[in-house]
């Protein structure tokens, strides 16, 4: 009976250790608190205005944005010179907030991103897209940011 009891205690201890390890991982303060936390890259970026429609990605524009677990953002946006507008670069340091199915950005840089509400769209494969479609200063901006690893 002593061997059987020791084996039973060992199994119980092993199960308790596994449960404790899982719980510790779940409460890790450095782990993501939201499935939206992560890096995003522009997947679609089209502007439509008085000069017509421009595929900004084809023109050389880029957007790379990271949503951090602490509510801050980092990243970079490069707008290529198009339709008489000069090239421009922006630091995307700031903050993000999710309300329901919408993500709002607050960047230090004064860009259209501060005026755009991004709808969260999840695909059946678990890909997360942030989809914005907003008219800013007379130009329609359609921007889809796709979570890294899903491109």
PLY file of the C-alpha trace (Angstrom):
ply
format ascii 1.0
element vertex 151
property float x
property float y
property float z
element edge 150
property int vertex1
property int vertex2
end_header
0.00 0.00 0.00
2.92 2.34 0.66
4.16 2.08 -2.97
0.64 2.64 -4.30
0.16 5.67 -2.04
3.52 7.15 -3.08
2.66 6.64 -6.75
-0.71 8.31 -6.22
0.95 11.26 -4.46
3.49 11.55 -7.27
0.72 11.64 -9.87
-1.18 14.26 -7.87
1.94 16.35 -7.46
2.69 16.12 -11.20
-0.87 17.20 -12.06
-0.64 20.08 -9.59
2.69 21.18 -11.09
1.22 21.19 -14.62
-1.83 23.21 -13.51
0.42 25.67 -11.66
2.66 26.11 -14.71
-0.32 26.80 -16.97
-1.76 29.27 -14.49
1.60 31.02 -14.18
1.82 31.39 -17.96
-1.67 32.85 -18.08
-0.79 35.49 -15.52
2.55 36.44 -17.05
2.64 40.24 -17.06
4.76 40.27 -20.21
2.32 38.10 -22.18
-0.28 39.61 -24.51
-3.51 40.61 -22.80
-5.42 40.77 -26.08
-5.33 38.74 -29.28
-4.83 42.07 -31.06
-1.41 42.62 -29.48
1.30 42.19 -32.09
2.83 43.61 -35.24
0.82 44.63 -38.30
1.82 45.45 -41.87
-0.20 47.21 -44.55
-1.88 44.56 -46.69
-4.08 46.98 -48.67
-3.56 50.76 -48.89
-5.56 52.69 -51.48
-6.31 56.42 -51.64
-9.00 58.00 -53.82
-9.22 61.75 -54.35
-9.27 64.51 -56.94
-6.24 62.98 -58.71
-7.89 59.55 -59.01
-7.18 56.29 -57.22
-3.68 55.31 -56.09
-2.51 51.95 -54.79
-0.12 53.30 -52.17
1.66 49.97 -51.68
2.50 49.74 -55.38
3.67 53.37 -55.25
6.11 52.47 -52.44
4.23 53.50 -49.29
4.51 51.28 -46.20
2.84 51.04 -42.81
4.22 48.91 -40.00
2.46 49.19 -36.64
2.88 47.32 -33.37
0.12 47.20 -30.77
1.80 46.59 -27.41
0.14 44.85 -24.43
0.48 48.03 -22.32
-1.70 50.04 -24.74
1.19 51.79 -26.49
2.03 51.69 -30.19
5.24 51.82 -32.15
6.06 51.61 -35.81
6.67 53.60 -38.95
4.71 54.90 -41.93
6.32 55.95 -45.19
4.16 57.77 -47.72
5.65 57.67 -51.21
5.63 60.80 -53.37
2.41 60.54 -55.42
0.11 62.91 -57.29
2.28 65.94 -56.59
2.60 65.20 -52.85
6.14 64.85 -51.50
7.31 61.69 -49.71
6.88 61.74 -45.94
7.89 59.55 -43.01
6.13 59.26 -39.65
6.95 57.64 -36.32
3.83 55.81 -35.12
4.59 56.05 -31.40
1.42 56.57 -29.43
-1.43 54.58 -27.93
-4.23 52.24 -28.96
-7.58 51.38 -27.47
-10.16 48.74 -28.35
-13.84 49.43 -27.86
-15.96 46.51 -28.96
-14.93 45.63 -32.50
-13.11 48.93 -33.16
-9.49 49.96 -32.56
-8.64 53.66 -32.24
-5.09 54.98 -32.51
-3.64 58.07 -30.88
-0.26 58.91 -32.35
2.01 61.83 -31.60
2.45 62.34 -35.36
-0.45 64.15 -37.02
-1.50 61.58 -39.64
-4.79 60.27 -40.99
-4.39 57.26 -38.67
-5.57 59.41 -35.74
-8.85 60.07 -37.58
-9.48 56.48 -38.66
-11.46 53.85 -36.76
-10.20 50.35 -37.54
-12.72 47.49 -37.54
-11.33 44.21 -36.23
-11.92 41.40 -38.68
-11.03 37.80 -37.87
-10.87 35.17 -40.58
-11.66 31.51 -40.14
-7.93 30.79 -40.09
-7.35 33.14 -37.15
-5.84 35.96 -39.20
-6.48 39.36 -37.62
-7.03 42.36 -39.90
-7.54 45.96 -38.82
-9.64 47.55 -41.57
-9.99 51.30 -41.96
-12.07 53.14 -44.56
-12.32 56.87 -43.94
-12.52 60.13 -45.87
-9.83 62.49 -44.59
-9.49 66.01 -46.00
-11.41 65.02 -49.13
-9.42 61.85 -49.79
-10.82 58.37 -49.16
-8.25 56.19 -47.43
-8.73 52.42 -47.41
-6.13 50.71 -45.25
-6.01 47.10 -44.11
-3.33 46.17 -41.60
-2.69 42.43 -41.29
-1.18 40.84 -38.22
2.40 39.66 -38.75
2.88 36.05 -39.69
-0.37 36.02 -41.66
0.96 37.62 -44.84
0 1
1 2
2 3
3 4
4 5
5 6
6 7
7 8
8 9
9 10
10 11
11 12
12 13
13 14
14 15
15 16
16 17
17 18
18 19
19 20
20 21
21 22
22 23
23 24
24 25
25 26
26 27
27 28
28 29
29 30
30 31
31 32
32 33
33 34
34 35
35 36
36 37
37 38
38 39
39 40
40 41
41 42
42 43
43 44
44 45
45 46
46 47
47 48
48 49
49 50
50 51
51 52
52 53
53 54
54 55
55 56
56 57
57 58
58 59
59 60
60 61
61 62
62 63
63 64
64 65
65 66
66 67
67 68
68 69
69 70
70 71
71 72
72 73
73 74
74 75
75 76
76 77
77 78
78 79
79 80
80 81
81 82
82 83
83 84
84 85
85 86
86 87
87 88
88 89
89 90
90 91
91 92
92 93
93 94
94 95
95 96
96 97
97 98
98 99
99 100
100 101
101 102
102 103
103 104
104 105
105 106
106 107
107 108
108 109
109 110
110 111
111 112
112 113
113 114
114 115
115 116
116 117
117 118
118 119
119 120
120 121
121 122
122 123
123 124
124 125
125 126
126 127
127 128
128 129
129 130
130 131
131 132
132 133
133 134
134 135
135 136
136 137
137 138
138 139
139 140
140 141
141 142
142 143
143 144
144 145
145 146
146 147
147 148
148 149
149 150
